[in-house]
Amino acid sequence: MDGKIPDEVTIIDKSANERLKLIDQLEEEDKNAIYRIIDTMLTKSKFKDFFNKNVAAL
């Protein structure tokens, strides 16, 4: 390390590709935690869509 304090990372303006590159730099445990959160949110969204479509069909 060169002793320089790293700049704060702000992901608001980052593209998805840039975000994935930043996530890939994390320690394995932190990276896996983020992927588990994303997977959970995507699964929840898919189930919500599924149930909303099936309820509307009744």
BAGU-456615 format. One record per residue (C-alpha): x negated, y, z negated; residue in one letter. Coordinates in steps of 0.001 Angstrom, whole numbers, plus 500000, padded with zeros to 6 digits. Layout:
% residues N
atom x=X&y=Y&z=Z&code=A
...
This chain:
% residues 58
atom x=500000&y=500000&z=500000&code=M
atom x=498794&y=503489&z=500737&code=D
atom x=500352&y=504992&z=497584&code=G
atom x=502934&y=506978&z=499555&code=K
atom x=506488&y=506829&z=498216&code=I
atom x=508787&y=505328&z=500864&code=P
atom x=511521&y=507465&z=502360&code=D
atom x=515100&y=506807&z=501324&code=E
atom x=516947&y=504574&z=503760&code=V
atom x=520287&y=505953&z=504929&code=T
atom x=522259&y=503529&z=507055&code=I
atom x=525171&y=505792&z=507907&code=I
atom x=523706&y=506715&z=511296&code=D
atom x=522024&y=503406&z=512079&code=K
atom x=523235&y=501057&z=514787&code=S
atom x=524140&y=497477&z=513906&code=A
atom x=520855&y=496283&z=515393&code=N
atom x=518860&y=498681&z=513216&code=E
atom x=520794&y=497551&z=510149&code=R
atom x=520020&y=493908&z=510888&code=L
atom x=516328&y=494724&z=511228&code=K
atom x=516386&y=496471&z=507836&code=L
atom x=518240&y=493570&z=506232&code=I
atom x=515697&y=491149&z=507704&code=D
atom x=512954&y=492996&z=505795&code=Q
atom x=514568&y=492239&z=502428&code=L
atom x=513539&y=489450&z=500107&code=E
atom x=515200&y=486138&z=500968&code=E
atom x=517540&y=486181&z=497951&code=E
atom x=518791&y=489711&z=498711&code=D
atom x=519154&y=488926&z=502408&code=K
atom x=521231&y=485822&z=501629&code=N
atom x=523429&y=487810&z=499230&code=A
atom x=524199&y=490352&z=501957&code=I
atom x=525009&y=487622&z=504482&code=Y
atom x=527305&y=485900&z=501948&code=R
atom x=529150&y=489191&z=501368&code=I
atom x=529525&y=489751&z=505112&code=I
atom x=530735&y=486173&z=505652&code=D
atom x=533280&y=486559&z=502843&code=T
atom x=534609&y=489819&z=504256&code=M
atom x=534875&y=488388&z=507780&code=L
atom x=536654&y=485278&z=506513&code=T
atom x=539062&y=487407&z=504487&code=K
atom x=539795&y=489537&z=507547&code=S
atom x=540428&y=486482&z=509750&code=K
atom x=542805&y=484959&z=507173&code=F
atom x=544624&y=488271&z=506816&code=K
atom x=545080&y=488505&z=510597&code=D
atom x=546198&y=484872&z=510758&code=F
atom x=548813&y=485284&z=508038&code=F
atom x=550046&y=488598&z=509422&code=N
atom x=550568&y=487039&z=512871&code=K
atom x=552353&y=484000&z=511424&code=N
atom x=554615&y=486066&z=509171&code=V
atom x=555532&y=488304&z=512115&code=A
atom x=556436&y=485196&z=514142&code=A
atom x=558985&y=484046&z=511537&code=L
